[in-house]
């Protein structure tokens, strides 16, 4: 164990699992022509529209606030968000994050020393890819696209390939091949073409972009809560202003968004008439986004405790040589 006293102290000052169960995601959809404000009042965060109180939550129950649309924040609101450990993500109408105010433990220098001098990165990358593939195969099995025996054989084959991979390019090749076949098999009954991030070639790709965006930001909030430098990854390469670690850790959880998309299609919650085709791409008009945002935020909220547990275990793994890398297994 490395620096046990400091590492354990950091965990103690973080949220416990029981505390986190009560935490909520607050989504603020800025309506055109409506004056929207966030205010703090007696340990409560309030949402006002045109001067009327629309919603109120205890500051101790809010974990992250997503704001979509043009919005102004006062220094008082920012100061209180930091004091109560509330992260804010400001998103454009297309759900691209353009600014963040995040609760974090940036003073955890021992964690960052371990992060920057990590000699286990390739083995960690293998673990992330294997976990992602496990959940993809579990979804295929759940959907009836794989039998129990086929699931076992495929997992055995891919696990061996991953274990024997000699470099990052080979590992990326394994992941990419499985992911392409996963999308083709899992979404085959909904008229699926192919996955093209941010290109928005069809409504399904638009919705996956939305779901993955919220998932990414949520994972990033959890990582920063423990003091990780989310720009320093171990699987995704480090590029300027790319939060590579958040990209890494979200990989096993992408299945949550994938499953929700198929479920929403089957429940007829998705209406293609809600989307417009312009400039050779599909867009979701502002007036129609609330329904789809709620669908994916609800899916994330249902799995928030598992995400919290995973990040906590990843923190413990990072600070201790004898800890196992965490695993997230999607269940019914």
N, C-alpha and C positions, 0 to 999 in steps of 0.2 A: 504494500500500500504506500502511495506517495503522499506526503504532506497530509496525513490523516486528520490532524486537528483542524487545519484550515478548511480542507474539503468538507468535513462534517459540519463545521460551523456554517459554511455557505448554504448547505442543504437545510439546516435548521432555520435559517432566516428566510428561506423560500417558502412558498405555499406548500401546505401538506395536501395529500390527495383528498382528504375530507373537505378542506377549505375550498379546493378547486372545483368540487362538485357543484358548488353554489354559484360559480362564476358564469356570466352570461356574455353573449356577443350582442352589441348594440349596432344596428344598421340604420344609417340616416340617409334617406334618399332626398336630395335637394330638389324641390319643385320650382320650376321656372315661375318667376313673379311672386314667389312666397318668401318672405323674410324668415330665415331659419337660424336659430341660435341655440347653442348649448350653454347651460348655466349650472353653476354649483350652488346648492342651498342646503345648509344643515346636513352635511354628509350625504346628500343626494345629488345625482346628476339629472338635470331636467332638459327636455327638448321642447323648445318653443317654436311655433310657427305663427307669424303675424301677431306676435304678442300673447298667444294662447298656449298654455301648457298642454302638450300632446302626450307626453310620456314622462315617467319618473322612475328611476331605479336607485337603490342604495349604491353609493360609490364603492362599497366593499364587495358588491356583487358583479361589477362590470370589469371584464378582463380586457376587452379590446373594442374600439369603436371604428367602424368602417363608414366613411362619409363619401358618397358618390355625388359629384357635381361641384360647381363653384361655391366656395364657402370661406368665411373669414373666422379666424380664431383670435381671441384676446389673450394677452399675456397671463391674465388671471386664470383662464381656462387651462392653458398650457401648464402653468405652475401647479394647479390642482391635479391635473392628470398625472404629472410626475409624482406628486406627493402620494397619490392613492394607487400608484402602480398600474395606471391605465394607459395602454398604447392606443394611438390614433393613426389610422391609415387614410390618407386623402387620395381618392381615386377619380380619374376622369370618367366621363359618361360611358366610355368604352371599357371601363374597369381596369385601366392601366394605372398603377400606383405612381403618383408624381411627388409625393412628400410623405414623410412619416415622423411621428413623435412617439418614441418607444420607451417603455419601461424596461430597464436593463440593469444588470449588475456588472458594469464595465470595469469595476475595480477588482474583479476576480483575476488577478494577474497570474496566479498559479495555474489556473485552468488554461489561460492563454499560452503560458509557457509550454504546457503539455501539448496544446493544439498545434503550436508552431514547430515543435521538435518531434512530432509524432513519426515513429518508424513503422507503424502498423497500417498505413493508409491503404495499401493495396489489398490487404486482407479484409479491411473494413469495407472497401469498395465491393469485394466479392460478396460479403455478407448482405450488403444493401441490394445488390442485383438478385441474389438468391431469394431474398425476402419478397422483392417485387414480383418475381416470377412465380413464387409460391402462391401469392394472392391472385395473380392473373389466372393460374390454373384452377384455383379454388372457385373463382367466378365462373369459369368455363364448365367446371363440374356441376356447380349449382344450377347453371342454365341448361344442363343436359347435353352440352356439347362434348363432354368428356365422360367416359365411364370411370368407375372407381379404379379399375385395373389400368386404364390408359393414364389416369392421373398419376398413379404410383410409378409407372414406367417412365413417363415423361419427366417427373421430378427427379428420379434416379439418374436419368441421362443428363439432364441439365446441371444437376448438382455436381456430377463428376466432371463435366466440361468446365464449369466455373472453378472447381478446385484445381484443375490442371491448366487453367489459363495462365499464360506467361507474361502477359502485358496488358496495358489498359486498352489498346486497340482491339485485342482479341475479346476482352470482356465486354466492350461496347458492342462488338459484333454479335455476341451471344444475346445480350439484352435487346438489341435492335431487331434481331430476327424473331425472337419470341414475342416481342411487343407487336410487331406487324401482324403476325399470325393470330395473336390474341384479339386485336381489334377486328380483324376479318371474321373470326369465328364468333366472337361475343355479340357483335352488332350486325351479323349477317342478315337477320330478319327485318331490319329497319331501313334497308336501302343504303347501307354504308358504302362510301367510296374509299377513303383512306384518311389517316390522321395527318393534318397539315397545320401545325401550331401557328397561330396568329395570321394565317392566310385567309381564314373565314370563307372557305369554299362552299360551305353548307351550314344550315342551322345547328347541326350536331357539333361541328367543330367550334362554332361560336360558343355554344353552351359549355363544352369541355374547357375552352379557354377561360370562361367565367368561373367555373368551378375550381379549376386548378389555381387561378389567381387568388381566390379567397383561401384555399388550402395552403398555398405558399406563404401568404402573409400571416396566417394563423400559426403555422409552424415556426416562422421567423420570430414571432412574438415570444413563443415558448422558449426558443433557444436563447434569445437575448435576456430573458428573465434569469437565466443561469449564468450569464456573462460570456457566452460564446461569441467569438468574432464570426459572424455569419457570412463574411466575405471569404473566409478561409475554409475551403472544402477539402474533401479527400478523394472524391470520385469525379465530380464536375471540375473541370479546369478553372483556375482562378483567372478571371478577366476583370478589367477595370469596371467598378460599380456593379458587378454581378455578385449576388449573395449565394455563392457556390455551396456553402454548407446547408442553407435552407433548401436549395435544389436537391442536395443529397438526401436529407432526412425526410423530405416529402415523398420520395420515390415509393416506399412501401405503402403509403396511404393514398396514392392515386386511385387505387381500386375503389375507394369510397365514392369518388366522383363518377367513375365508370359505372358502378352499380346503380347509382342514383339516376344517371341519364337513361339507362335501359328501363329502370323501374318507372320513371316518369313517362317514357314513351308508351309503355304497356298500360299505364293508368290514364293515357290520353291527356296528360297534363301539358303536353307540348303542342302548340298550334303553329304550324309553319306560316300561317297568315300574320303572325305577330312579327315576322321578320321582313325586312325590305332588302331588295337586291339593287345595289347601286355601286358604280365604279368597279364592276366585276368582283364584288364581294358582298356577302350577306351581313347586314347590321341589325341590331336589335334596338328599335327606337326607344327613346328615353321613357315614354309613357308605358311601355310594355315590360320594362326590366324588373319591376318589383316582384312579380310572380316568380321569375326564374331565380332571382337572387335568394328569395326565401327558400326555394326548393333546396339549393345547395348549402345555404347556411344551416338549415335544419339538419341536413345530412352530416355536416361537420360537427354540429353541436351534439348529435347523438353519439359521436365517437370521441368527444373531447377528452374524456377521462383516459381513454387508451392512448391518445396522443401525449397527454401530460405524463402518464406513466412511462411511455417510451422515451421521452426527452429526459426525464429524471434518471432513468436507467442508463441512457447514453452519457449523461453527465458523470454518473458513478463509474461507468466504464472508462471514461476519459481520465479520471483521477485515480484509478486503481488498476494495477496490472493483472489482478486475479479475477476481474469481473468479465462476464460474457457479454458480447455485443447483443443489444436488445433485438427482439423479434416482435413484429405485429402480425397477427394472423386474423384475417377478416372472418367473421362468423355470421350466422344468420341473425 
